[in-house]
Amino acid sequence: MTLLPVPDIAIIVVAAGSGTRLEAGAPKALVGIDAHSILRHALDGVFAALPAQVIVVAPAGHEGDALAELEAAAGDRRDLGRVVTGGATRQQSVAAGLDALWGDVKTVLVHDAARALTPPSQIDAVARAVTAQEGVVPALPVVDTLKKVADGAVVAAVDRSELAAAQTPQGFPRAALEAAYAEAVSAGVEYTDDAALFAAAGNTVRHIDGSARAFKITTPDDLERARHLLGASATPAHAPQEAPITGPVIPRIGIGTDVHAFGGEGNLWLAGVEWPGEQPLSGHSDGDAVAHAIVDALLGAAGLGDIGEHFGTSHPEYAGAHAEVFLARTRELLADAGFEIGNVSVQLQGNRPRFSVRRREAEGVLSSVLGAPVSVTATTTDRLGFPGRGEGIAVTAVAVVVAVDPRDG
């Protein structure tokens, strides 16, 4: 018997793709990440979000596999789920999902199963942001330098400040979405995503913040990234009915180093605290080598790149920023990617300042921002090297992070 009250939200999970670029020998959604398939992980996130009708659009011939994954993820929400057969194109598959909507549904979310690690919090945020007049797309800012090319030559730069990388689920008011689909069918036009189709019909689409964890699994490298985030080991691509080889989820360790020379005007900022009367370290921000080494250690442990990618000179908003800005943003990046910080251990090398007198204060500041224990030790190098000559400071940090259950949001 259907659960009451009947939800007025529906999530269409598009899982009908062939997955040719994944090179896994099975429909993409049924390829294993760890003990579970891409589709199962996507559905775990969906059923951990707000109650909604859930429609899985499956590859033809694999409806039974999709139903088994849906039932396993749904638990006591099984009555909210249904499997339908997808079409030859993504647009046709979504249309099949729209045909299966309950009459009570007013808001429709369209979600790619390939974005298997999307946090439930992102699904909820999209559902809440949809209005009767506007669609909503979660998106991330574009951080790479973009170029327009032709015949192998770079012909122009592209202003990335005007760009965003769209994710799913994309949310829409039902009536307007159905009307937009009818218009697209009538015109015989195929769109790359539902937001483009919705906007082409004259509707408004706005964006909210997306999540780094909601990346799309398209290539073998993407699949390895997902396995890394989930802590899987030795898991070959497989259909869900095959027995995978799995290992325990273990903490991940990252190492970060940073060096800065003394230089510039003002006071020194080190380990998140200001040192009046001490010469500052030079750098794009405040030169806090302790904070920067911690950032690199945390990002490295989580497989999220390095400090230059997220906070380098191409990000002028971080010019002059202090440790709490870097560390708070890094903590957010890890949380979005499904990691919690275990602890961080730091060693700095330098003749000055005399760190021991403010060690506890600095550790308290760093620990408070990261929400995890941070310990800092300091040593000299017996006048060897540039730290020993008093030219600057070198720092090494080791961080431990732990993957959390994606259903925790």
N, C-alpha and C positions, 0 to 999 in steps of 0.2 A: 504494500500500500504506500502511495506517495506521501512523503513527509509533509506536514502542515506546519506553518503556513507555506504555500508554494512560493518559491523565490521569484522576484521580479527581475533578476539578473541571470543572464546565460553566458557561458563561456564556450566558444567553439574552439576546440583544440585541433588544429590542422596537422595531421600526421600522415598524409597520403603521399608524401614525396618519395621518389625512388632512391635518393641518396647516392647518385652516381659518383659525385666528387668525393664521397666518404670512402669509396673503394672497399666496402665491407661485405659485399655479396649478399646483402639483405636490405629491405626497405629501411631507410634511415632511422625512423622512429623505433624500430625493433632491434636496433643494434645495442649491444650492452655497453654501459659505462663501467659498472662494477658488477655487483650481483643483480642489478636491475637495469632495464633498458632505458634508452633516452625517453621514451614515452612514459614509462613508469615514474621516472624522476619528475617529468613535467606535470604529471597528474598528482603526484605527492604535493607539489606546490599549489596546484589548483584547489585540491580538497582541503588544504590547510588555510585557504583564504575564506572570504565571506561565503555563506551558503549560496549556491547558484545551480541552475540547470547546467550540466556538463555534457557537451556533445563532442564525441571524438570522431573525426573524419579519417577513416582508415583506408589503406591501400586495398584495392580490389583483391579478393582472395585471402586477405589477412584480417578480416573482420573478427574472427574468433580469437586471434592473438590479441587484438586491441581490446576486446571485451574482457579477456582474462586480466589484462593490465588494469583496466578501469575498475573492475570489481575488487582487485587486490588493493588499489589505492583508496577506493571510496569508503571502505568500512561500512559504518551504519548510514552513510549517505548514498548507498548503492541506488536507491530509487530515483536519485537525481541525475543518473547517468544514462547515456545512450550512445550506441555506435552506429554511424552511417557510412556508406561507401563513398569515397572521394571520386572526383572527376579527372579528366585529362590535364587540367590546369589548376593552379591554386585558386583562381577565381571561381571555377566551377565547383571546387571542393567546398569553399566557403558558402557558395549558394546552396549546396546540399545540406550544410549545417543550418542555414537560415530556414530551410523548409521544415526542419525538425523542431523549431522553437515552440514552446508552450504558449498558449494564448496570454498568460499573465506577464510574460517577459516584456519589459520596457527598455532595458539596457542590455546591449550585446557587446561582449568582449571577444575579439578574435586573437587567438594566441598560437604562435608557432611552437609545436612540440620540440623543435630543434633548439629552442631557448630553454633547455631542460632545467637549468639551475636558477631560473628566475625566482627571486624571493616572493613569498606570499604577500609581503607588505607592499610590493610593487603592484601586484594584481589588485589588492584592495584599494590602493591609491588611485589607480586608473578608474576603477568602478565608481568611486566616490566623486571623482572629478567630472564625470560625464554629465552634461545638462541636456535639456530637451532641445537645445539649439546647437550644441557644440560637441564635436568628437574630441578625443584626447589620445595623445601618443606619448609614451615615455621615450626620452631621448637623452643621449650623452653629448657633451661638447666634443667637437673634432679637435684632437690634440696634435695630429701629424701635420707637417707642412705639406700643402697640396699644390700640385702643378698641373696645368693643362698641357697635354702633349698631342702631337700630330706627326705621323710618319717617323716616330722614334725621337723626335726633337721636342724639348720643352719650349712651349710658345708663350706661356703666361703663368703668372702666379694666381692662385685662387684664394680669396679672402675667407679664411676659415671662421672668422667671427660671425659670418652669416649662415653657417652650416651647423647641422646637428645630425648625429647618427641615430636613426629611429630604431626602436625596439618593439617588442610586444609584451603584454597584450595591448592592442589598440581598442579603445572603447568608443561606442557610438549609441545615440538614441535609436531604438529599433526602427521606428517608422521611417525616419530619414535614411537609415542605412538600406532598408529594403527598397525604398524608392530609388536610391542611387544605384543599387544593383540592377533593378529593372531598367533603368536608363542605360546602364553600361551594356546590358544584354541587347537592348534594342539597337544601340549604336554599333554593336559588334566590336567593342574596344576592350582590350585586356590591360589591366593596370598592375604595377609591380607590388603594390600593397593596398590595403583597404582604405588607408587614409587618403591616398591619391585618388582612388575611386570616389570616395565621399566628398572630397574637395572639388573634384571635377563636376560634381552635380550642383555646385554653388554653395556648399555648406562650409562652415568654419571648423578648422581643426587647430587646437592649441596643444602645447607640449608641457609635460611635467618632467621632473628629474627622473632619469633612468638609473639602472644599477650596472656596475661592472660585471656582476655575476650573471646578468641576463644576456650574455653573448650567445651567438648562434653557432651551433655545431654543424659545420659544413664540410670541413676537410679533416684528414687524419690528424693534423696538428691540433685542430680544435678539440677533437676527441681526447687527445692526450692531455690537453689543458684541463678538460673536465675531470678526467681521471686523477690528475694531480690535485685538483681542488678537493676532490672527495676522498683523497688518500688511498685510492685503489692501487693494487700492485698486481702485475702480471695478469692483466685482464684482456684477453684477446677479443676482437669484435665477434659478437655472436648474436644469434636470435635468442629471445628470452627463455625459450624452452630448453636451451642447452645449459649444461652446468658450467658456470664460470669458475676460474681459478681466482680466488680472492685472498687478500691478506688483511691483517688488522689495520685499523686506522691509527696512525702514529703521529706524534707531534712532528712538526717541521721546524728546521733550524736554518737561520739565515745569518750571514756575516756581513757587516758593513764597515767600511773604513772611510775616514775623511781627514784631510790635512788643510790647514789654513795658515798663512803667514800673518804675522802682526803687521798692521798698517791701517791708515785712515784716522779719522777723528772721532771723538766721542768716547764712550766707555765700553769696556769689554762686556759682551754677552756670552756666557758659557754655561752649558747644562741648564738652560732655561732661566738663569738668574743674571742680574746685572752686577758688574764688579766695578764700582766707582773708583776712578783713579787709575785703573788698569788700561793699557793700550788695547784697542779693539783688534779683532781679527778681520782681515779683508775678505770680501765675498759679495755675491749677488744679493744676499739677504743680510742678516746680521753677522754672518760668519761663524755661527755657533756650531763648531765641529762635532761636539757631542750629540746634539740633536740631529745633525745631518747623517752621522754614522748610524744612529738608531733608525732613522727613516730607511736607509738603504738595507739594513739588516732585516727590518720588518717586511719591506717590499720583496726582498729576495726570498725570504722564507715562504711567502705566499705566492711566489711566481708572478708578481705584478710589475716587473720591470725595475727601474731604479729611480733615484731622486731626480736625475736630469730629465727623465721623461715626464714626470709629474710636476716638478717645481723649478726647472731650469730657466735659463735666460730667455727662453721663448715664452715664459709665463711672467710677464712684467708685474702681474698683480702680487707676486711674492717678493718683489724687491723690498729689502729692508725688513721683511717679516721676521718675527721672533719664533723661538722654539715651539711655543704653544700652538701657533698657527700650523706649522709643518706637522707636528705630532697629531693634532686633532684631526687634520685632514687625512693623514695616513691611517689613523684608527678607523675613520669612516670608509676608506677604500678597502681595508681588510674586512670590515663588517659586511660591506656590500658583496665581497667575494666569498663570504661564508667562513671567515676566520675570527677567532678570539685570540687575544694576546696572552701568552702564558707568563713570561717574564723576559726581562732584558738585562744583560750584564755588559757594562762598559768599562774600558780602561783607556785613560788618556795619558799621553806622554808629553811632558813639558816642565820647564823650570818654574813657570809662573802661569797663573796666580797660585797662591798657597791654597790648594783646593780643600785640604782636610778641614779647615775651619768652617766651611760652608757645605760640607758633604751632605749632611742630613737634610738641610734646606733644599739643596738641588735635587736630591733623590725624591723628596716629597713633591716638588713641583712636577718633575717628570712622571712620577707614578700617578699623580692625580690626573694629568692630561690623558695618559694612556689607559688608565683604568687597570693597571697591572703593575706588579713590583718592578722597580728599576734600581739596580745597584751600580754605583760608580766608584771605581778605584783610580788612583793617580800614582804615577811614578815618574822619576827622572831617568835620564839615560847616561848618567855619569859624564855629562858634557859631550856625548857623542852624537853626531848627526845634527840636523837643523833644530830639533827640539832641544838638544843639549846645549846648542849655541844660543838659545833664546830667540831664534828667528820665527818660531811658530809653534803650533800644537798639532800632534797626530793622535787620532782616536780610532779605536777598534771596538765594535759593538757586536754582540752575539744575541740573537733574539729567538725565542721559541713561540710558535703559534700553533693553534689547534683548530682543525676543521670542525665546524659545528653542523648539526643536523639541518639541512636546508629547509625543513618544515618549521624551524624556529623563526623563520622570516628574518 
